[in-house]
Amino acid sequence: MLTIRLSKRSTTVLSSTIHYSYSSFLPHEDTDVDEKNSNARKLKKWRNDHRPPQNGLLSMFNSESNKDGFFKLNPAFKVTNFKSWYKGKQREYLEWSQRYIEERHQTLGSQLAITHFILHRGGKVRPKGAANYLCDDDILNLPTSFTPNWLIDEIDFSGSEICYEGLDNFKNLSSLRKITFKSCKYFDDWCLEKLLFMCPTIEYLDISDCESVTARGIEGLYRSPNLKNLIVSDFVNSVEFELTCLILEDCVPGLTVKIIKTPKINEISIK
């Protein structure tokens, strides 16, 4: 507020006093609101109306999306854990792909179903009465329905990724006499015990170069009275392993155990 005092006798300005109120410095409310609305209208023209992607590859960059699997929000996660996560996912898929499918065995029968199972995974099968093994090149020639006279005599699944869950497909193979599981990295003591339960009629078993098979798993073979030939590998070159094989030969009449010695690798320190 501006106040000017004039004398009664003269038009000369004697004194002037200027008063300012605090409210005079504040912006007008209506003006401020109009300015904000105007700026909002300008920004709206350039704003992307679409929300960040919730699914797909680009969703990994959205911090508000619900991520699953490797990209799931986890404050303790480190990049170094990717390898173990990936191996776990591979093992889950392996177990799922080798699962026992009841419909397949009902349609084909156990003998023909295991033939399809083995050949589709790179193994070999010799039917009873055949001179040669069947391989993946013979898949198209296999019967697609139950064949009563189709019997399996030998299976060679060397170098495969057979796991514990996949052995469920070896049921009801009364004609099977010979199985080879050489160099199977997932074949361990648990798999060996399950195999003997699923296939009690086998006479020849080759589990050489299976690093996960130990002397403890060999001990359980005394429950296989039909076993005549066993081939195993001793990776630790221990007396316990040899002694277990000798005792096994005494427990199972007519059994011959062949032990393949693996060369010891000496540790070399490089300075």
C-alpha positions as CSV (number, residue, x, y, z in Angstrom):
1,M,0.0,0.0,0.0
2,L,1.4,3.4,-1.0
3,T,0.5,6.4,1.2
4,I,1.4,10.0,0.2
5,R,0.9,12.8,2.8
6,L,0.5,16.3,1.5
7,S,0.6,19.5,3.6
8,K,-2.5,21.7,3.7
9,R,-0.7,24.9,2.6
10,S,1.5,23.6,-0.2
11,T,1.3,21.1,-2.9
12,T,5.0,20.1,-2.2
13,V,5.4,16.6,-1.1
14,L,6.6,16.7,2.5
15,S,7.0,13.1,3.2
16,S,6.1,9.8,1.6
17,T,5.8,6.4,3.2
18,I,5.6,3.1,1.2
19,H,4.1,0.1,2.9
20,Y,4.4,-3.5,1.4
21,S,2.4,-6.4,2.6
22,Y,3.7,-10.0,2.5
23,S,0.8,-11.2,0.3
24,S,1.9,-8.9,-2.4
25,F,5.0,-11.1,-3.1
26,L,2.9,-14.3,-3.5
27,P,1.8,-15.4,-6.9
28,H,-1.9,-15.3,-7.6
29,E,-3.6,-18.7,-7.0
30,D,-5.6,-18.6,-10.2
31,T,-2.6,-17.7,-12.3
32,D,-0.5,-20.5,-10.8
33,V,-3.2,-23.1,-11.4
34,D,-3.7,-21.9,-15.0
35,E,0.1,-22.1,-15.6
36,K,0.3,-25.7,-14.3
37,N,-2.7,-26.8,-16.4
38,S,-1.0,-25.2,-19.5
39,N,2.3,-27.0,-18.8
40,A,0.4,-30.3,-18.3
41,R,-1.4,-29.9,-21.6
42,K,1.9,-29.3,-23.4
43,L,3.6,-32.4,-21.8
44,K,0.6,-34.6,-22.6
45,K,1.3,-34.1,-26.3
46,W,4.7,-35.8,-25.9
47,R,3.8,-38.3,-23.3
48,N,3.6,-42.1,-24.2
49,D,0.2,-43.3,-23.2
50,H,1.2,-46.9,-23.2
51,R,2.3,-48.5,-19.9
52,P,5.7,-50.2,-19.6
53,P,5.6,-53.8,-20.9
54,Q,4.6,-56.4,-18.3
55,N,5.6,-59.4,-20.4
56,G,8.2,-60.3,-22.9
57,L,11.9,-59.5,-23.2
58,L,11.4,-55.7,-22.6
59,S,9.7,-56.4,-19.3
60,M,13.0,-57.1,-17.7
61,F,13.8,-53.3,-17.8
62,N,10.5,-52.5,-16.1
63,S,11.0,-52.3,-12.3
64,E,7.3,-52.5,-11.7
65,S,6.6,-55.7,-13.6
66,N,6.3,-59.1,-12.1
67,K,9.3,-61.0,-13.3
68,D,9.7,-64.8,-13.2
69,G,12.7,-67.1,-13.4
70,F,16.1,-65.5,-13.9
71,F,14.7,-61.9,-14.0
72,K,12.7,-62.2,-10.8
73,L,13.4,-59.4,-8.4
74,N,15.8,-60.7,-5.8
75,P,18.1,-58.2,-4.0
76,A,20.6,-61.0,-3.2
77,F,20.9,-62.1,-6.9
78,K,24.3,-61.8,-8.5
79,V,25.4,-62.3,-12.1
80,T,27.7,-65.1,-11.0
81,N,24.6,-67.2,-10.1
82,F,23.4,-67.4,-13.7
83,K,25.4,-70.5,-14.4
84,S,23.9,-72.5,-11.5
85,W,20.4,-71.2,-12.4
86,Y,20.9,-72.3,-16.0
87,K,22.1,-75.7,-14.9
88,G,19.1,-76.1,-12.7
89,K,16.7,-75.2,-15.5
90,Q,18.4,-77.7,-17.8
91,R,18.0,-80.4,-15.2
92,E,14.4,-79.6,-14.7
93,Y,13.8,-79.8,-18.5
94,L,15.7,-83.1,-18.6
95,E,13.6,-84.7,-15.9
96,W,10.4,-83.4,-17.6
97,S,11.4,-84.7,-21.0
98,Q,12.2,-88.2,-19.6
99,R,9.0,-88.5,-17.6
100,Y,6.9,-91.7,-17.8
101,I,3.9,-91.2,-20.1
102,E,1.2,-93.7,-19.3
103,E,-0.7,-93.1,-22.6
104,R,2.4,-94.0,-24.6
105,H,2.9,-97.3,-22.8
106,Q,-0.8,-98.2,-23.1
107,T,-0.7,-97.5,-26.8
108,L,2.6,-99.1,-27.8
109,G,3.3,-101.5,-24.9
110,S,6.3,-101.4,-22.7
111,Q,8.7,-103.1,-25.2
112,L,7.9,-100.8,-28.1
113,A,7.6,-97.7,-25.9
114,I,11.1,-98.1,-24.5
115,T,12.3,-98.6,-28.1
116,H,10.9,-95.2,-29.1
117,F,12.3,-93.7,-25.9
118,I,15.8,-94.9,-26.5
119,L,16.1,-94.2,-30.2
120,H,14.7,-90.7,-29.9
121,R,17.5,-89.9,-27.5
122,G,20.4,-91.2,-29.5
123,G,20.6,-94.7,-28.1
124,K,20.5,-98.1,-29.7
125,V,18.2,-101.1,-29.3
126,R,18.5,-104.7,-30.6
127,P,15.1,-106.5,-30.7
128,K,15.1,-110.2,-30.0
129,G,16.1,-112.2,-33.1
130,A,17.6,-109.3,-34.9
131,A,21.3,-109.4,-35.9
132,N,22.0,-105.6,-35.7
133,Y,21.1,-102.7,-33.4
134,L,18.4,-100.2,-34.3
135,C,19.4,-96.5,-34.2
136,D,17.8,-93.2,-34.7
137,D,17.8,-93.7,-38.5
138,D,15.3,-96.5,-38.0
139,I,12.7,-94.5,-36.1
140,L,10.4,-94.1,-39.1
141,N,10.3,-97.8,-39.6
142,L,9.1,-98.6,-36.1
143,P,5.6,-99.8,-35.5
144,T,3.2,-97.1,-34.3
145,S,0.8,-99.5,-32.4
146,F,1.0,-102.4,-30.0
147,T,3.0,-105.3,-31.5
148,P,2.8,-108.5,-29.4
149,N,6.0,-110.1,-30.9
150,W,8.1,-107.0,-30.4
151,L,10.6,-107.9,-27.6
152,I,13.8,-106.2,-26.6
153,D,17.0,-108.1,-25.9
154,E,19.7,-105.5,-25.7
155,I,19.9,-101.7,-25.0
156,D,22.9,-99.5,-25.5
157,F,22.4,-96.1,-24.0
158,S,26.0,-95.0,-23.7
159,G,26.8,-91.4,-23.4
160,S,23.2,-90.4,-22.8
161,E,21.8,-88.1,-20.2
162,I,19.6,-90.7,-18.6
163,C,18.5,-89.6,-15.2
164,Y,16.7,-91.2,-12.2
165,E,13.2,-90.1,-13.5
166,G,13.8,-91.5,-16.9
167,L,14.3,-95.1,-15.5
168,D,10.6,-95.3,-14.9
169,N,10.3,-96.1,-18.6
170,F,12.2,-99.4,-18.1
171,K,9.4,-101.2,-16.5
172,N,7.9,-104.6,-17.7
173,L,10.9,-105.5,-19.8
174,S,11.0,-109.2,-19.0
175,S,13.0,-110.1,-22.2
176,L,15.8,-107.6,-21.6
177,R,19.2,-109.3,-21.0
178,K,21.9,-106.7,-21.7
179,I,22.1,-103.0,-20.8
180,T,25.0,-100.6,-21.4
181,F,25.1,-97.2,-19.6
182,K,28.7,-96.4,-20.4
183,S,29.8,-92.7,-19.8
184,C,26.4,-91.5,-18.5
185,K,27.1,-88.4,-16.3
186,Y,23.8,-88.5,-14.4
187,F,23.8,-92.2,-13.7
188,D,24.6,-92.6,-10.0
189,D,24.1,-95.1,-7.1
190,W,20.4,-94.2,-6.9
191,C,19.9,-94.9,-10.6
192,L,21.7,-98.2,-10.3
193,E,19.5,-99.4,-7.5
194,K,16.4,-98.3,-9.4
195,L,17.5,-100.1,-12.6
196,L,18.0,-103.4,-10.7
197,F,14.4,-103.0,-9.4
198,M,13.0,-102.2,-12.8
199,C,15.0,-104.8,-14.7
200,P,15.7,-107.9,-12.5
201,T,16.3,-110.1,-15.5
202,I,19.4,-108.5,-16.9
203,E,22.5,-110.6,-17.2
204,Y,25.0,-108.1,-18.6
205,L,25.5,-104.6,-17.2
206,D,28.1,-102.0,-18.3
207,I,28.3,-98.9,-16.2
208,S,31.9,-98.1,-16.9
209,D,33.0,-94.4,-17.0
210,C,30.0,-93.4,-14.8
211,E,31.8,-91.2,-12.3
212,S,28.9,-91.0,-9.9
213,V,28.7,-94.8,-9.3
214,T,30.6,-95.6,-6.1
215,A,31.3,-98.7,-4.0
216,R,28.2,-98.1,-2.0
217,G,26.1,-98.5,-5.2
218,I,28.0,-101.7,-6.2
219,E,27.1,-103.3,-2.8
220,G,23.4,-103.4,-3.8
221,L,24.0,-105.6,-6.8
222,Y,23.9,-108.7,-4.6
223,R,20.1,-108.6,-5.1
224,S,20.6,-109.4,-8.8
225,P,20.9,-113.2,-9.0
226,N,20.6,-113.2,-12.8
227,L,23.6,-110.9,-13.3
228,K,26.5,-112.7,-15.0
229,N,28.8,-109.9,-16.3
230,L,29.5,-106.5,-14.7
231,I,31.8,-103.8,-16.0
232,V,32.7,-100.9,-13.7
233,S,35.3,-98.1,-13.4
234,D,37.3,-97.4,-10.4
235,F,38.0,-93.6,-10.5
236,V,39.5,-93.4,-7.0
237,N,41.7,-96.5,-7.3
238,S,40.8,-97.5,-3.8
239,V,41.1,-100.8,-2.0
240,E,37.5,-100.5,-0.8
241,F,36.2,-100.5,-4.3
242,E,38.2,-103.6,-5.3
243,L,37.2,-105.4,-2.1
244,T,33.5,-104.6,-2.7
245,C,33.7,-106.1,-6.2
246,L,35.4,-109.3,-4.8
247,I,32.7,-109.7,-2.2
248,L,30.0,-109.2,-4.8
249,E,31.4,-112.0,-6.9
250,D,31.2,-114.3,-3.9
251,C,27.7,-113.3,-3.1
252,V,26.3,-113.7,-6.6
253,P,27.1,-117.2,-8.2
254,G,28.5,-117.0,-11.7
255,L,29.1,-113.3,-11.6
256,T,32.2,-111.9,-13.2
257,V,33.2,-108.3,-12.4
258,K,35.6,-106.4,-14.6
259,I,37.2,-103.3,-13.1
260,I,38.5,-100.6,-15.4
261,K,41.3,-98.6,-13.7
262,T,41.4,-95.0,-14.6
263,P,44.8,-93.3,-14.6
264,K,45.6,-91.0,-11.7
265,I,46.0,-87.4,-12.5
266,N,48.8,-85.8,-10.5
267,E,48.2,-82.3,-9.4
268,I,50.8,-79.8,-10.8
269,S,51.3,-76.6,-9.0
270,I,52.1,-73.7,-11.3
271,K,53.8,-70.8,-9.7
